[in-house]
Amino acid sequence: MNRFKEPGLEEPEPTIIEESTKVGRCESFAWDNMKSKKPRCYFENTSKEELVLEHVMEYERQFKVIYDPMRELLLAP
């Protein structure tokens, strides 16, 4: 250890966070609480979105048949 310290470069003291406070904060942000506050479109797909996903999966299947099955398809929405 270096016995000579420059002024103003003291190491900060570690802070202690009580476990009960941390647990309380985590429970307040639980998924159920967040889910009830968010619109349904954040966690459910509409019928149009489901249809688009089906088209994408079919396109991927055809891509693997036509090209090398090991070749990865990159889709960027």
Steps between C-alpha positions, in 0.01 A plus 500: 500500500609850433550700819499828311155604383425801290261747660140460382546139383367323806317175442124527552359311792284203398131561543283241668154443356252329724371179346139571597505831310635332188245219517220751548605693190522183294156387609351838413625456141373145463381395156137470609494861613672617183278287279183655637632850425615426143277484193414152374705557183817487712453132586250359245503477122208614290353276230682704233831458682438125529436485125825685427690259727351204312615651167849554641523140624384371161754721322774367727395141425509566123835679534654192662359272227626715213836594653732316736307380810794602718497855365343746745232737382543856622181703518513863611161657560 
